[in-house]
Amino acid sequence: TVPHFDEDFGQIGKRAARDEKTGKTYYVPANMKYEDWKKSFVAGDKTGLKEVPLDDIIKAENISDSLTNIQKNDLNRLLNETSEKAKNVWEMYSSQIIVENPNFEDVPHYNLHGISINISKISNDIYVDVGDGPELYRKAYNELFHECGHAIDNIAGRNLSGGTFEAFYSENFISGKYKTTLGAMLEEEVEEAVKKFGEQKMAEKLLNMPLAESVDISDIFGAFTQNNVIGLTGHSIDYWNGDVNSKAAREAFAEMYSAELSAPDSLKKFKEYFPKSYEIFVEILEDIIAIKIER
């Protein structure tokens, strides 16, 4: 994968990039092109780049203190641009989440044992080579919001269940409007799409979408079709063994939450293919806000 830097990053004039070989972090200009990034972080020529002082990379357990000042500015901008409900949930729950490692080198994940997250890419858009050149895979901070989505879901589930360790709110929430769970509605909407287009055609539609649009819904289609209907991304078939509805509800909640905050292309496709599931997701946000206020 290769990071990508926007042509114009708005009012923020620079971003931070980490050299995976040395572990050092450098300020990079907002208008840095891919070829310049490659020269600096692949070939190793750091001419003209300023190293971020260690004091500016604060090592601590909570999310805010795990980010550089530049990243904090990015985060605040994204929160101010998202829906009021998603922002309220973040403000109510994020302080309870611990960051074990903000530069994790393996698969990012949520650790329910410590209500903690391990993340690898939080400040750069992630591009992958799909054969015809790099294509956007995930927006900046998407992994952070995704894993925090899992954490928030688990925290709310524990609160409601009286402390049950592995409780996730999204698994058992019953929609007031649709009288069903998020997992059951996801399954229903996958079946509707597959019935309308057929497995092969639906899979082709996912494969032909830009990655930024298909990255999350591809995973949900795969969950309920044994990965017969899937784009370029998704969990393995083995991951979905067991209670598919519960696992899909957890993943969809985290994916919709991260899309709400940082991935508008993905959110657009959720609303297109999973409109009722998205409504249930919003109901869940409203409910966990109410639970937090009551407590």
N, C-alpha and C positions, 0 to 999 in steps of 0.2 A: 504494500500500500504506500501511497505517497500523499503527504499533506498538500493542501491547496490554499492559496491566499487570495482573497477577493481583490478585484481591481481597486475598489474603494471601500474602506471599512468604516465610512461615516466619520464621526467625530473623534473616534479613537485613533491616534496616529501611529500606534505600534502595537505589536502582539509579541507573545513569548513563544519561543520554540526550543525544544530540548534536544541536545545531541545525544542519541541513544548510545553512542560508543563511549563518550566521556562522562555522561551524566550531567554536564554543564548546561545551563539554560541561557539563551541569548535573546536580546530584544531584536525584533525584525520589523522592517517597515510595513505598513498596511498594504502598500502597492507592490510588494515583492512578487515577482513572477516565478513560475515553477522552475524554469531553467536556473534562476539565481538561487532558489532554495536548494536545488540539486547540487549546485556548485559548492554551496556552503555546508550542507549537511550530509551529502554523499561523498563528494570529493574531499571535503574537509577544509576548504578555504574560507576562513572566518573574517577575511579582510573587510573592514568597515562595520563589523558587527560588535556590539557592546555586550559583554557578559552581564547577566542579571546578578546583582549582589546577593550573597547568601542571605543577608538580612531581609531581602525582599521576597524570599521564598520561605515562608513561615512554616515550620514543621510543628503541627499540632494535631489534635484528634478531631476537632469539629470541622465542618466543611469550609466555613468562612476562613478559618486560620490555615487551611491547607492550600489556599489559592494565592497566587501573586496578586499584587494590587491591580495589574492590568486585567487579570482574569475576574477579579471582583467587579470591576467596571463592566466587563462583558456580561457577567451574570445579572447584575442589576438592570442592564439594558434589556436583556431577554425577559426578565420578570416583569418589567414595566410594559412590555409589548404583548404579554400573554393575557389570557382571560382572567377575570377577577377571581374566579373560583380556584383555578390552578395556582395563582399567586398566593391566595389565602392559605391553601393547603401547604404550600412550601413554607410560608412564614410561620405556620403553626407547628409543623412537624420536623423540619429539616435540622433544627438545632439538636435533636435527639440522635442524629445519625453520625456515626464515627467514620472517619476516613482512615483505613488501615494503611493504604498505599496509593497515592495519587499518580504514581508512575509504574503501575503494575505491568509486568512484561508477559503475563499469560492472559487467559480469557477473563475479561472483567466479570465480576460477580458480586452478589449480595450475600453476606454471611449472617444468617439469622442468629447465630450463637452470640454475636456481639452487637447486633443491629449496626453492622459496619459494612463498608463497601471497599472494593478494590477496583480501581479504574486506570485506564492507560492513556486514553486520548480525550483531553478535556478542552484544549484551546485551539485545536486545528480542525478544519473540515477534513474529512477522510475521503480520499479518492482511491479507487482500485482500477487496475488495468483490466478491462473487459474485452480486450482484443483490438479494439479500434482506438485505443488511447484511454487515458484516465477518465473515469466517470464518478460523479459524486455518489458516495455510499452513505455517509452519515454526516450530519451537520455538527459543527463544534458544540461541545457540551452535551451532546445527545446521550452519550454513555453515562455521564454523571446523572442526568435527569432520569434515565432509564433505571439505573440501579437504585437511585433514591426513590423512584416509584415503587419498586419492590419493598424497600424499607418502610415507606409510609403505609403501604398496604398491610404489611405485617404488624407495624405498631398499632394501627387502628384495629386490626383483627384481635390482637392481644388485649387491647383495652376493652373491646366489646365482650370477649370471651372470659374476662376475668383473669387473664394472664396465660392462657394456653399458648405454649411456646411456638407451635407451628401454625397458628391461626392466621389466615389472610382474609381480609375483609371482602375482597372481590369474589371469593369462592362461594360464600353463602348468602350474600346480599340478594334480597328479592325485590325486584323492581316494582314500585308502586303503580307504574303505568302498564307494564307488560306482564306482571305477575309471574315472572320467571327469573332465573339467575343469568348473570352475564355469560357464563359458559354455555348454557343451553341456547341463548340467543345467538351467540357466535356460531354454534353448530347449525342452527336453523338457517342463518344467513349464508353460510358456506353452501349448504344444501340447495338453497334457492339459486345461487349463482351458478353452481355446477349443473343444476337442472336446466337453467336458461341457456347456458353456453356449451355445456358438455365439458368433460374433464380435459380433453386435449385442447379445445379452444380456450378454455379458461387458463390453462397452463401457458399457452402461447401469449395470451394477453399479459400475464405477469412477466414473462420473459422479455416481452417487447416494451414494457414500461421502463422509463428511466429508473435506475436503482433507488434514487431518492424518493420515488413514489411507491415502489413495490417492496422495499426492504422490510417493512413491518407486516403488511397484510399477507405477504408471501408466507410468512411463518404461521399465521393463523389458518390459511388454506391448507398448508401442509399438515397441521395438527389433526384435522378432521378427514384427511384423504390418504393417510399413510404416505404422505409426500408424493402422491401421484399428481397432485395439483400444487405446484410450487414454482417460484421464480428462481433467482440466483442465490437467495438467502433463506435460512430457516434452521431450526433444530433438527437433529437426527431423528429417525423413526424411534430409536430406543428411548429417547428423551420423553416421548409421549406415551410410553407404556404406563398402564395404571389408569387413574382417573383423568382422562383427557380433558373433560370439561373444567375441572378445577385448575389444572395446569394451564390450559388455554386462557382461563379467566385471569390468572396471575400475570401471564405474559402480556395479554392484551391490555390489562390495566397499566402496566409499566410502559408498554409501547405507546399507548394513547397519551399517557401523561407526558412522556418525553417528546412526543410529536406536538402536543399542545404548547409546550414551552420552547421547542427549538427546531422543529421539523415540519414546516407548513405543507410541504409536498406530500409527506406521509399522512398527515392529518386529513388532507383533502381526499385521499383514497380511502381512508377509514370511513369518512362520512359518505362516500359514494357507494362502497360495497358493504359497509356495516353500519348503516344509519341508526338502526334500533339499538345495536350494541353500544354505539357512541352515546346515545341518549341515556342508556343505563350507566355508562361510565360517568356521565355528568351527575346523575342521581347519586352515585357513590361519592363523588367529590362533595356534594351538598351534605350528604349524611355524615361523612367523617369530619366535616367542619362543625356540624351541629353537635356531634359527640364530644369533640374537643372543647367546645364552648361550655357544654353542660358540665363537663368535668372540671 
